[in-house]
Amino acid sequence: MRFWIDFITSFTWFTILEMIIILMNLVALIGYAVPKSQPHRWLDFLPSVALIAAIVSILTGNITLVSIVFYGLALILFLCTMRKLFKRNPAAPRFHVGKSVLCVCGVIAMLSTFIYAGEFRYNPASELSDLSYSQAFVQLNERLSKEYPFGEWKKVNWQELKEKYEPLFKKWEEEKNKNAYYKTLREYLYSFRDGHIKIVNENLYEDNQLFKSEVGGGFGISTIQLDNGKVLVNLVLKGSSAEKNGIKVGAEIITWNGSKAQDVYRRTTWSENPMATDGDARFNQGRFMVRAPIGTEISVTFTNMDETQIRTATLKAEDDNYETLKKTRLKMKKEDDPIEAKIIEDGYGYVKVRYFLPSEKMPNPGKVIEEKVKGFNEQHIKGLIIDLRDNPGGSDDLVAEMAGFLVPKEMIYEKVSYYNRLLGTFEINSLETRTITPVVPLFEGKIVILFNHRTTSSGEGLPILLKGLPNVKNVGFTTTNGSFGVVSSPIEVEMPEGYMVRFPDGRSLSGDLVIQGDSDYAGHGGAIPDVFIPFNEETFTKKYVHGRDVELEYALKVLKDFSH
């Protein structure tokens, strides 16, 4: 009964034009499938009206997957009835098995779209590119105040944002300062601390001249901050200015260009994506702290790990093609299988999930997981490590499928809520609720889930779902990325100077209807470790100086100590 209620209420996700087309198609299909003694002349004109409505809907930009089904049926019905439009006295339609079967198939095809109505609803892009900077900003801010899924969760004060940024955008349009406009737009977007928000076409590493002018120069190092606040060098490029001046991996940066290293670290704002959580910010700021305009000379004081004396050096920023940024920003490679599984030391199972999507070589990752779990059970492994580090996400359905082999009882993975344009409120798309049901083979042993600040979106789902189970521990230096929002039909806005900005359109809710996974107003969010790995001199040295996999070592230790 509940399914049919949800099915009927999904009608509200359609636009008014879509509703009109659906009703006319249904009436026409049923009308032609049911024999009548007398012809109903008005029935012959319905497909024509439905086709006109479809054309109007297409012209408004509505070309979603579900709408194409309606448009296609309207066109087919029109072609099938076109000759009748010119007959003065058409005969009453008689029962015909083939025609009835086709009509039934059409009805089923159209009604099946109701299941996906919320997920693939029409969410038109706002075209504000012809407006002034300030006018476009005001309309962007106004739309987001209604439709951004996490406005209340992040305690966004839309009026304060308007009062802060509108004068700046007016200033830049008066001065015709495109660079200042771009940086202010970026600052506004990044203030939401949401990793799913992006300027789609800013092309940072390709032809973004402002990016190159401000951070195109590298000194040959990257830095990272320990829990105690110390800023250490975790990467040194061979032949770089830093190496020539004696800086080694593990060196502590004391001052940078006359300021305390911690202060410079904290003031760093450049990044490729919004920094959703404090952990994400901490690991990212060290990458950009040591970038500058090409040719910049700075003074740095530092102490190498194997020395006690404080050294001073003058470094020059060189055009390194963003080498330090690229080396510290792992990206998914299409040639890498999404899933890798093996038995590691002491008889523990290990599964690396690089991303939750199929690949050419692995078109069915769910089947692979099933085979691996079955194999682990047959080999009686002592415990299982699921490595989600650097996982950028993918398909929630694949996450739910994998979870079925790990949960001991039925659990709700998520309910999804979107802004309903017809009702003007956020509504749960009930037909998109994901429930995890245990399946065979079920792994019931000890589990450790590894993640880091780059574990994002759907990649965060498994540790969020499994946290709290008695046989599961989450382990990491930080929380996950804190960007668990849903991007089904994203909010898109075309801004002046050709920038396309994109926002998540849905929020993931727990079974208790609480937003899960996304960072809040204070930068707290994501999956939280049960065991936080300390990021101190000892773990830094093991990881960056000796090249050991510190997180994996901790995961093994947690598994061995699990019973304690």
N, C-alpha and C positions, 0 to 999 in steps of 0.2 A: 504493500500500500504506500509506504514511504517513497519508494522509487517513483511511483506514478505522480505523487504530489510534486516531487522534485522535477520530474519530467515536464509537467504542465507549467510550473513556475519558471522553468528555463526559457519560456516564451518571452519573458521580459528582457532577455539579453539581445533580442533582435531590434532593429530600427523600425520605425513606423512603416517605411516603404517595404522592408522585408516582411513585416507582418501582413501587409496588403497582398503581396505576391504569394505568400504561403497560403493564405485563405482562398485566393482566387484559383491557385493551382489545385488545392484540395477539392474545392467545389467542382472544378472542371473534370478532374480525374474521377471522382466518385460519380459525377453526373453521366460520364460516358461509360462507366463500368456497369451501371444499373440500367436495365432495359425500361423504356417508358412507352406508353401507348400513344402519347402525343409529343411532338417535338417542342422543346423549350428554346425558343429563338435566342433569348438573352444568353443562354449557355454558350452559344457559338462565338459570342463576342468577348467572353471572359479572357481567353488566352491572349487576345489582342491588347486588352487593357493591362493584363499582367506583364506582357512584353514591354509595353510603353513604360510601366512602372520600373521594370528592370533596367531599361535604358537610362531613365532618370537617376536611378540608384547608382549605376555605373558612372555616370557623369559627375556625381557627387564624390566619387573616389572610393566607393565601397566595392572592393573586389576581394573579399575574404573567401576562404575555402568553402565555408558553408553557403555564402551567398551565390557562389558559382553554381551550386546544385539547383537553387531556385531559378536562377537565370536560364540554365540549361533546360529545365523542365518547361519553363514558360515558352522558350523558343520551339521546343519539340511539339508542344500542344498547339502552338500557333501554326506551325507548318502542317500539322495533321488536320486542322480545322479551317485552313485558309480558304479552300474551295467552297466551303459551306457559306462563307460570308457573302458570296455573290449569288447564291440561290434564293429565289423568292419563297419557295415552299419546299424546304428540305424535308425528306422523310424522317420519321421518328427513328432514332437509333435503335437497332435491334441487338439482342444479346449475341456477343461473339466471344468465344473462349480466349482467343489470342489477345483481343483488345482488353478484356477484363484482366488477364494476367499482367499485361503491360501496365495497366492502370494501378493494379495492386503493387507492382514493383516500384512504380513512381511514388506512390504514397509512402511505402516503406523507406525508400531512399531519402525522401524529404523529411520524414519524421525522425529518421536516424540522426539528422543534423542537430536535433535538439540536444543530444548528448554532448555535443561540442560547441554549443551556442555561446557559452560563457567564455571558454578558453580561446575561441577564434572569433570573438565578437568584433564588430567594426569600431575602431578607435582612431578616428581621423587625425592626421598630422595637422598642426597649426602652421599656416604659412604666414610668417611675420617678417620675411626677408625684405619686403618693400617699405617697412616702417622705419622710423628713426630708432637709434639705439635705445632711448628711454621708453618710447612707446612699445617697442617689442618686449623690453624687459617687464614692463607693467603687465602686459597681457600674458606673458609667460608665468609671472608670479601669481597672477590671478587664476590661471588654469591649474597650476600646481596646488594652490590653496584648496582646491576642490578635489583634485584627482590623484595627487601624490599619495601613495598608500601609507607612508610612515610619518605624515605631518604631525599627527597627535603623539605618536610613539616617540618621536624625536623632539617633541615640544617646540616645533618650529613656530616662531612668531612672524607671520606673513606681513603684518603691518610694519613691524620693525625692519624687516628686510627691504620693504618698499622704501621706507624713509631713509635707510642707509645707502641703498644702491641707486635709486632713481636719480639723485643729484649727481652722482658720479657718471652715470651714463649720459646725462645731459651735458656734463662738462666735456666728455670725450667727443660727443657729436658736434659740439660747438668748435672744439679744437681740431676736429677731423683726425683724431688720434686713434688709429685702428689697433695699434698694439696695446694701448691702455684699455681700450674696449674689450679686447680679447682676454687680457689678464683679469679684468674685473668680472667678466662673464665666468671665467674659470673659478675665480675666488668664490663667487656666489654659488656655483654648482657644487664645489668641493665642501662648502660649509655644511652640506647635508650629511656628510660622512657616510656615503653610500657607494660601495664599489660598483654597483650596476649603473650609476650615472656616468655618462660620458659625452664628450663632443666627438661624434662618430668620425668626422673627417678632418681632425686636426693634424693627422700625419706627423707625429712628433719626430720620428727618426728619418723622415724622407725629405720633405721640402718646407718644414716649419721654420721660417727664418728667425722668428722671435725666440723660439726654443734654442736654436743654434747660437744666437747672439748672447743668450744669458747663461746657458749651461753646456755649450758646445765644446768647451775646453776642459781637459782632464789633467790632473797632476800625476796620474799613474797609480792612484790608490783609491780604495773604498774603505769606509769605516763602519763601525757598529758600536752600539752602546751597551755596556753591561748593566746588570741589575743595580750595581752600586753607583752608576752614573759615569764611570770611566769610558772614554772614547778610544777604542783600539782599532788598529789597522788590520783588516781581514783580507785584503787583496793588494798586491804590489805587482804592477806590470813591468816586465823586463825591458830595460832600456829607457824607462820613463824618468822624468825629472825627479820623482821621489826616490827611485832606486839609486840614481846617481848621487843623491845626497845622503845615502846611508839609511833610509827608512826601510825597516823590515816588517814582515807580517808579525803582528803581536805588539808593535810599538804603540805606546800610549801617546795620543795627541793631547798636549797640555794647553797650548794656545794656538789659535788659527787666525792669522792676520790681525793680531793684536787683541783678540777677544778670547775669553775662556772657551775651550772647545765645547763644553756642555751648553753654553749660551748660544753658540753658533748652531749647534745641533738642533736645539729647540726652536730656533727661528727659521729653520729651513722649511720651505713651503712647496717647492717644485716636486712633482711626482707624476708618474704616468696615469695613475688612477686615483680617485679620492681615497684617502686613508680612513677607513671606516672605524677601526679600533685603535686604542693606544698602542697595542702590540704591533699592529700593522704600521703605524706611524713611526714607532721607534726603529724598526728594522729598515724602513724605507728612507728616513731622513739622513741616515749615514751615507747612503749612496749619493745623494744630491748635495750634501754639505760640502763635498770636495770637488764640486764642479763650478766652473766660472767662465766668463767670456774668454775666448781664445786670446792668448797673449798676456793675460793677467798675471802679475807677479805678486806672491804673498809670502809673508814670513811665518814660519811655523816652528814651535818648540815641541820637542818630543823626547821620549825615552824608550830605547829598544828594550826588549824583554831581557836580554842577556847583559844589560848594562845598568849602571846606577846614575851615570852622568846625564844631565839634561843638555840636549843638543839644540842648536838653532840652525835653520836652513831657509834658503829662499827658493821657492818653487815657481815654475812657470807653467801656465795652462797651455797645453798643446791640443791641436785638432786630432783626436784619437778615434774619430768616427764613433764616439760614444762607447768606447770599448769597456770601460769600467761599469757602465750601466748595463750593457748587454750581458756581461759575464755574471752579473749579480741579479739578473732577471731571467729565471728559467721559463721557457716557453714550451708549450705542447708541440710535439713533432708528430705529423701524420703517420710517419713510418713506424712509430712506436706502438706496440700493441697496447690496447687499453688496460689489459689485465695480464699480470705475470705472477705465477705461483710456484713455490718450491718448498722443500724441507731444508731448514737451516740448522745451525749448530744445536746440539743437545736434543734433537728430535722435535723442534718446534716448527709449526707451519708458518709460512710467510706469504701474504698476498699483497702485491703492489697494484693499486688501482690508479692509473695515471689520469683517466678521465672517464666519465660515465656516458660513453657514446660508442657505437660500433665503429669498426674500421674495415678497410678492404680485406685485410688478412683475418680479421676476427669480426664477422658480421653479426654474431650472436653471443655477446659477452655473458648474458644470463646463463646460457647453456654451458659455457666454459666454467663459470662459478659453480654450477651444479656438479660438473665432473670433478672439479678440484675438491669441493667439500666431501664428495663421496670418497675420493682417494684419501683425503686426510683422515676420515673416519675409519677407513679400512686399515690405515697404517697406525692408528691409535696415537696420534700426535699428542704431545704434552700440553699444547696450547696453541693459540693462533694469533698472529700479528697481522693486522690490516693496516697497510701503510697508505695514507691519503695525503701525504705531504705534497704540496705544489699542485694538488688536483684542482683544476679550474671549474669543475662542475660538468654539466651536460643534461642528462635526462633524469627527472625525478622518478619516472616510471622504472628506469633501470635500477635506481637506488632501492626502490620499494621491492623490486624483484630479488635483488641480492639480500635484502633484509629478511626475506621470507625463510632463508636458510639459517638464520641466526637467532630469531626471536622464539621464545618458548610458548608464547600465547598471542592471541590476536591483539594487535595494537593499531591505533590510528597514527599514521605517519604525518598527515597534514590535511587540513581543510583550507581551501583557497578562497580568498575574498578579493573582489574587484569593484571598481567604481561602476555602478550601473547608471548609464547615461539617461535611461528612460525614467528611473525613479529618483535620480539625483543623490543617491546614497551608496555607501559601500555595502555590498551584499555577498553572502557566501554562495559560491557556485557549487551547489550540493553534488552535482553529478561529476565533479572533479575531486571529490574526497578520496584520498588514498588510504586504504586499510591494509595492514600487513597481516597475512595469515601464514602460520608456520607450514612449511612444506618439507617433503622428504627429498634428499637426505638433510636432516637437521643437525647442525653442529651445536653441541651442548657443553663444550669444554670452555676453558678460560680464554678470554679474548682481550687483547690490548689493541686500541686504535691509536695510531700515530697521526698527528696533523701539525700544521704550522700556520703562520699568518697568511700564507698564500693558498691555503685550502679554502676554496670559495664556492659560493652558490650551492648547487646540488651536491658538491663535494662535502659540504658541511652537514648534510642530512643524516648520514649514518651515525656519526658520534652524537648528534642531538637526539636522535631516536633512541639509541641504545644506552645513553647515559642513565645511570641509576640501577641498571640490571645487576644482580649479584655476581654474575660471572664476567662483567665487562669493566675495564678501566680505560679512560681516555688519558693519553700522555702527550705532552708537548712543552716547548718553551713558552708558548703563548696560546691564546684562544685562536680559533679559526678566524677567517677574514671578517665575519660579521656582515655579510652581504647575501642573505638567504632569500631575498625578494624574488617574486615570480616575474618573468619576462615572456609573456605569451603574446600579447598585442601591445607592445611598449608605447608609452607616451612619446611622441616625436614632435619636435618643434623646429621649423626652419627659421633661423635667426639672421639678422643682417650680416653682411660680409661672407655669406655662404655657409655659415656654421650650422650643422644639424646636431641638435642636442637630443639625447635619449634618456628616458627614465623607466624604471620598472613600473609595471602596471598593477601588480597584485602582491598580496602579502600572504605568507604561510602562517596558518594558525594551528596551535596544538589542539588536542581533543577538548581542552577546556576553553578553546576560542581565544587564547592569548597569543600575541605575535611571538614567533620563535625565530631565533637565529640572527635577526638583524640588530645591528648596534643601535643603542639608544642615544639620547641627547648628550650623555657623558662619555661616549666612545666605548661603552661596555656592551659586549654581545658576542655572538658566535657560540660554537661549542666550547665548553670550559673543561680544561684538563682536570682529572681527578688527581693526577700527579704532575705538578709543575716541575719541569727540569730547571734547576738553577742556572742562570746564565752568568757565570762568574769566570775568574781567571782560569780555573781548572778545566771547565767544560769548553771554554773558548780555545784553550791550548790544544786540547784533544781534537777539537773539530777543525780548527783552521790552521794550526801549525803541524799537527801530526796526521791530519786527514782522516780521522776516525769518525765512524757514524755514531755519534753520541746518543742521538735519539733512539736508534735501534738497540744500542747497548742498554739504555734505560728500560726499553720495552721488555727486553729479555729478563732484566733484573726484576721488574714488576711481576712478570709471569712466574718467576721462581719464588718470589715472596708473597704470591697472591693469597695463600692460605693464612698468612700472618696478618 
